């Protein structure tokens, strides 16, 4: 569980930053609605790694609760 937690932290920290400014926050991101592109390469890989680690963390949490209740 600790190892998966550390790996999630590392995966999130390695993802490229999305530079949002105050104008985006005030407009709700409407300006970027049609300029969004699918992530490619390293960014797509890191997103998949983060999702897999999140699912693994959730599954391990449920397994630990089940084991501790029996």
C-alpha distance (Angstrom), angle and dihedral (degrees) to the residues before:
residue distance angle dihedral
X1 . . .
X2 3.80 . .
X3 3.80 91.8 .
X4 3.82 92.1 51.2
X5 3.82 89.7 47.9
X6 3.79 91.7 52.9
X7 3.81 91.2 46.3
X8 3.82 90.6 52.0
X9 3.80 90.4 51.9
X10 3.80 91.3 49.4
X11 3.82 92.6 46.8
X12 3.81 92.5 50.7
X13 3.80 92.8 46.6
X14 3.82 91.5 50.8
X15 3.80 94.4 55.0
X16 3.78 115.0 105.1
X17 3.80 114.6 -101.8
X18 3.77 119.9 -109.9
X19 3.78 107.6 -141.7
X20 3.78 106.6 -139.4
X21 3.77 118.0 172.5
X22 3.80 134.7 -164.1
X23 3.82 92.3 -88.7
X24 3.80 90.5 59.3
X25 3.80 91.0 49.4
X26 3.81 92.8 50.1
X27 3.80 96.0 44.7
X28 3.78 93.3 44.1
X29 3.78 91.3 -120.5
X30 3.81 93.3 -69.7
X31 3.79 90.6 139.5
X32 3.78 91.2 60.2
X33 3.80 95.8 45.8
X34 3.78 96.4 105.8
X35 3.79 98.4 26.9
X36 3.81 93.8 68.0
X37 3.77 114.3 116.7
X38 3.74 130.2 -169.8
X39 3.79 111.8 -97.1
X40 3.78 113.5 -105.8
X41 3.76 136.0 -166.9
X42 3.76 117.6 -9.6
X43 3.81 94.9 4.6
X44 3.82 92.5 54.5
X45 3.80 91.0 46.3
X46 3.81 92.6 51.0
X47 3.80 91.6 48.6
X48 3.81 90.6 53.3
X49 3.81 91.7 46.6
X50 3.81 90.4 51.1
X51 3.81 92.5 50.1
X52 3.81 92.5 48.0
X53 3.80 91.8 48.6
X54 3.81 90.8 48.0
X55 3.80 91.8 52.3
X56 3.81 90.2 46.2
X57 3.82 90.6 50.5
X58 3.82 90.9 50.2
X59 3.82 92.3 47.8
X60 3.80 92.1 48.1
X61 3.81 90.1 49.4
X62 3.80 91.6 52.7
X63 3.81 91.2 45.8
X64 3.81 91.6 51.4
X65 3.81 91.5 49.8
X66 3.81 90.4 49.1
X67 3.82 92.5 48.1
X68 3.81 93.8 46.3
X69 3.81 92.4 50.4
X70 3.79 93.1 55.8
